[in-house]
Amino acid sequence: MTPNYKPNEIMTIAAARALKNEDVCFVGIGMPSAAANLARLTHAPGITLIYESGTLATKPSVLPLSIGDGELCETALTTVSVPEMFRYWLQGGRISVGFLGGAQIDKYANLNTTVVGPYDKPKVRLPGGGGAPEIATSCGEIFIIMAQGKRGFVDKLDFVTSLGHGEGGNAREKLGVKTKGPTKLVTDLCIFEPDAESREMTVVSMHPGVTREQIQENTGWTVRFAAKVAETAPPTKSELDTLRELHARTARAHGEGGGAKE
């Protein structure tokens, strides 16, 4: 039976479910923003969404194009300066969850958003870290959302932009970082969580219809599976309707033709 949802929809919905009503969430642009706002519009109406441009308790009706999108200021409870955002809110330990994406990720959930290829002569120069390196080390924990494929899920990063679990084990502690780091990685195929000892990202749930072979074929390292792997609950009609309407509103607001997209 063909599912009534797309892979990117179950990915966004699964990521949204990880957020709680009491969370204070530092939101990245793109898929993290879609997941965080879906959570706000469904099971977590009390969640506090914070964007890098300094908007607090942000409630956008459409997804922002960038951190400078006026939609964020217009729908925020208030705004603060970027230095205050990072110094008081982020480094002060007042943000429970950071929600990030990336161009490349390794098995310890370190992220690259800087370059593909050698730094001095890259094949592709990416947008850069922005606030992600600070978010990765200062938020209570980190959720990551990325479409899964060998181009992005690599054995060795070309550049480490944002710290995950370093080289594994207690690498974060050795560096003096006291926060949890990445606790969940949600893809269009499955959900990973770090192993308690090695901190290697381990598959704990597979989306309906996905096989272990598919996951391995789309990963650049040998994938580790938990002793008991759950099946991700399919999206509900309410979750799908809410997500699709959010994307449709965004497309209309930005003058895009056609339906919603990630």
C-alpha positions as CSV (number, residue, x, y, z in Angstrom):
1,M,0.0,0.0,0.0
2,T,1.4,3.4,-1.1
3,P,1.7,5.8,1.9
4,N,-0.3,9.0,1.8
5,Y,2.7,11.1,2.7
6,K,6.1,12.0,1.2
7,P,9.5,11.1,2.8
8,N,10.2,14.7,3.6
9,E,6.8,15.0,5.4
10,I,7.4,12.1,7.8
11,M,10.8,13.4,8.4
12,T,9.5,16.9,9.4
13,I,6.7,15.4,11.4
14,A,8.9,12.9,13.3
15,A,11.3,15.8,14.1
16,A,8.4,18.0,15.3
17,R,7.2,15.3,17.7
18,A,10.5,15.4,19.5
19,L,9.8,18.9,20.7
20,K,7.9,19.5,24.0
21,N,5.5,22.3,25.0
22,E,7.9,23.6,27.6
23,D,10.9,23.8,25.3
24,V,12.8,27.0,24.5
25,C,14.1,26.2,21.0
26,F,16.8,28.0,19.0
27,V,15.5,27.4,15.4
28,G,17.6,27.1,12.2
29,I,16.2,28.2,8.8
30,G,14.7,25.6,6.4
31,M,13.7,22.1,7.6
32,P,14.4,22.9,11.3
33,S,12.0,25.9,11.1
34,A,9.3,23.8,9.4
35,A,9.5,21.1,12.2
36,A,9.6,23.6,15.0
37,N,6.6,25.6,13.8
38,L,4.7,22.4,13.1
39,A,5.2,21.4,16.7
40,R,4.0,24.9,17.8
41,L,0.9,24.5,15.6
42,T,0.0,21.0,16.9
43,H,1.1,19.4,20.2
44,A,3.3,22.1,21.6
45,P,1.5,25.5,21.4
46,G,3.4,26.8,24.4
47,I,6.9,26.2,22.9
48,T,9.1,29.3,22.8
49,L,10.8,29.7,19.4
50,I,13.9,31.8,19.1
51,Y,15.7,32.9,15.9
52,E,19.2,34.0,15.5
53,S,18.2,37.6,14.5
54,G,17.0,38.2,18.1
55,T,13.3,37.3,17.9
56,L,11.8,35.8,21.1
57,A,8.6,33.8,21.3
58,T,8.3,33.9,17.5
59,K,5.0,32.7,15.9
60,P,5.4,33.1,12.2
61,S,2.3,32.4,10.1
62,V,4.6,31.4,7.2
63,L,8.1,30.0,7.1
64,P,10.8,32.6,7.0
65,L,13.2,32.8,4.0
66,S,16.1,33.8,6.2
67,I,16.8,35.0,9.8
68,G,16.3,38.6,8.4
69,D,12.7,37.9,7.2
70,G,10.4,40.5,8.5
71,E,7.8,37.8,9.4
72,L,9.9,36.9,12.4
73,C,10.0,40.4,13.9
74,E,6.3,41.0,13.1
75,T,5.2,37.8,14.9
76,A,7.6,37.9,17.9
77,L,6.8,38.8,21.4
78,T,9.9,41.0,21.4
79,T,13.3,41.3,19.8
80,V,16.7,41.7,21.3
81,S,20.1,42.5,19.8
82,V,22.2,39.7,18.4
83,P,24.9,40.1,21.1
84,E,22.2,39.8,23.8
85,M,20.7,36.8,22.1
86,F,24.0,34.9,22.1
87,R,25.4,36.2,25.4
88,Y,22.4,36.2,27.7
89,W,20.0,33.7,26.1
90,L,22.3,31.1,24.5
91,Q,25.6,31.2,26.5
92,G,23.5,31.8,29.6
93,G,22.0,28.4,29.3
94,R,18.4,29.6,28.8
95,I,17.8,27.6,25.6
96,S,16.8,23.9,26.0
97,V,17.0,22.7,22.4
98,G,18.9,23.8,19.3
99,F,17.4,22.7,16.0
100,L,20.0,22.4,13.2
101,G,20.5,21.1,9.7
102,G,23.7,20.7,7.6
103,A,25.3,19.8,4.3
104,Q,27.4,17.0,5.8
105,I,27.3,14.9,9.0
106,D,29.4,12.1,10.3
107,K,28.6,9.2,12.6
108,Y,29.3,11.3,15.7
109,A,26.9,14.0,14.5
110,N,29.5,16.6,13.8
111,L,28.2,19.0,11.1
112,N,29.8,20.7,8.1
113,T,28.2,23.9,6.6
114,T,31.5,25.5,5.4
115,V,33.1,23.8,2.4
116,V,32.9,20.6,0.3
117,G,36.5,19.6,-0.6
118,P,39.7,21.2,0.6
119,Y,39.2,24.4,2.5
120,D,41.7,26.4,0.4
121,K,40.3,25.1,-2.9
122,P,36.8,23.8,-2.2
123,K,34.6,22.2,-4.8
124,V,31.7,24.0,-3.2
125,R,31.8,26.9,-0.7
126,L,28.7,26.6,1.6
127,P,26.9,29.4,3.5
128,G,29.1,28.9,6.6
129,G,28.4,28.4,10.2
130,G,26.5,31.5,11.2
131,G,25.4,30.9,14.8
132,A,25.4,27.1,14.5
133,P,28.8,26.5,16.2
134,E,27.6,28.3,19.3
135,I,24.2,26.7,19.2
136,A,25.8,23.3,19.0
137,T,27.8,23.8,22.2
138,S,25.5,26.1,24.3
139,C,22.0,24.7,23.9
140,G,20.9,22.0,26.4
141,E,20.7,19.5,23.6
142,I,20.6,19.4,19.8
143,F,18.2,18.0,17.3
144,I,19.3,17.6,13.7
145,I,17.1,17.1,10.6
146,M,18.6,16.1,7.3
147,A,17.6,14.2,4.2
148,Q,19.7,11.0,4.1
149,G,22.2,10.2,1.3
150,K,25.8,9.4,0.8
151,R,26.7,12.9,-0.3
152,G,25.7,14.3,3.1
153,F,26.2,11.3,5.4
154,V,30.0,10.9,5.1
155,D,32.6,8.9,6.8
156,K,34.8,12.0,7.3
157,L,33.8,15.6,7.1
158,D,35.6,18.0,4.8
159,F,35.3,20.6,7.6
160,V,33.9,20.5,11.1
161,T,31.7,23.6,11.5
162,S,29.6,22.6,14.5
163,L,30.7,20.1,17.2
164,G,28.6,17.0,17.7
165,H,30.2,14.3,19.7
166,G,33.7,15.0,18.4
167,E,35.6,11.7,18.0
168,G,33.1,9.9,20.3
169,G,33.0,8.9,23.9
170,N,33.6,11.8,26.3
171,A,35.1,14.1,23.6
172,R,32.8,17.0,24.5
173,E,33.7,16.8,28.2
174,K,37.4,16.8,27.3
175,L,36.9,20.1,25.4
176,G,35.1,21.6,28.4
177,V,31.6,21.5,26.8
178,K,29.0,20.6,29.4
179,T,25.9,20.4,27.3
180,K,24.5,17.1,25.9
181,G,25.1,17.7,22.2
182,P,23.1,15.9,19.5
183,T,20.5,13.6,21.1
184,K,18.4,13.0,18.0
185,L,19.0,12.9,14.2
186,V,15.9,12.6,12.1
187,T,16.1,11.8,8.4
188,D,13.6,10.8,5.7
189,L,14.4,7.2,6.4
190,C,14.9,6.8,10.1
191,I,15.7,8.3,13.5
192,F,19.2,8.1,15.1
193,E,20.2,8.6,18.7
194,P,23.7,8.5,20.2
195,D,24.9,5.3,21.8
196,A,25.3,5.8,25.6
197,E,29.0,4.9,25.6
198,S,30.5,5.5,22.2
199,R,28.2,8.4,21.3
200,E,28.0,7.0,17.7
201,M,24.6,7.8,16.1
202,T,22.5,4.6,16.2
203,V,19.3,3.8,14.4
204,V,16.5,3.5,17.0
205,S,13.4,3.9,14.7
206,M,12.8,3.2,11.0
207,H,10.0,4.9,9.1
208,P,7.3,2.6,7.7
209,G,8.4,0.6,4.7
210,V,12.1,1.5,5.0
211,T,14.6,-1.4,5.1
212,R,18.0,-1.6,6.9
213,E,19.6,-2.0,3.4
214,Q,18.1,1.3,2.3
215,I,19.6,3.0,5.3
216,Q,23.0,1.6,4.8
217,E,23.0,2.3,1.0
218,N,22.4,6.0,1.9
219,T,25.1,6.3,4.6
220,G,28.8,6.7,4.1
221,W,29.7,4.7,7.2
222,T,28.7,1.3,8.6
223,V,25.4,2.0,10.3
224,R,24.8,0.8,13.8
225,F,21.3,-0.4,14.7
226,A,19.9,-0.6,18.3
227,A,19.1,-4.0,19.8
228,K,15.4,-3.1,19.4
229,V,14.5,-0.9,16.5
230,A,11.0,0.6,16.6
231,E,8.9,1.7,13.7
232,T,8.1,5.4,13.4
233,A,4.4,6.1,13.8
234,P,2.9,7.2,10.5
235,P,1.8,10.9,10.3
236,T,-1.7,11.5,11.4
237,K,-4.2,13.4,9.2
238,S,-4.0,16.4,11.5
239,E,-0.2,16.5,11.3
240,L,-0.2,16.2,7.5
241,D,-3.0,18.8,7.0
242,T,-1.2,21.3,9.3
243,L,2.2,20.8,7.6
244,R,0.8,21.1,4.1
245,E,-1.2,24.2,4.9
246,L,1.9,25.8,6.5
247,H,3.8,25.1,3.3
248,A,0.9,26.3,1.1
249,R,0.6,29.6,3.0
250,T,4.4,30.0,2.7
251,A,4.3,29.4,-1.1
252,R,1.4,31.9,-1.5
253,A,3.2,34.6,0.7
254,H,6.4,34.2,-1.3
255,G,4.7,34.2,-4.7
256,E,5.7,30.6,-5.5
257,G,3.6,28.6,-7.9
258,G,2.5,25.1,-7.1
259,G,2.2,23.3,-3.8
260,A,4.3,23.1,-0.7
261,K,7.9,22.0,-0.6
262,E,10.7,21.5,1.9
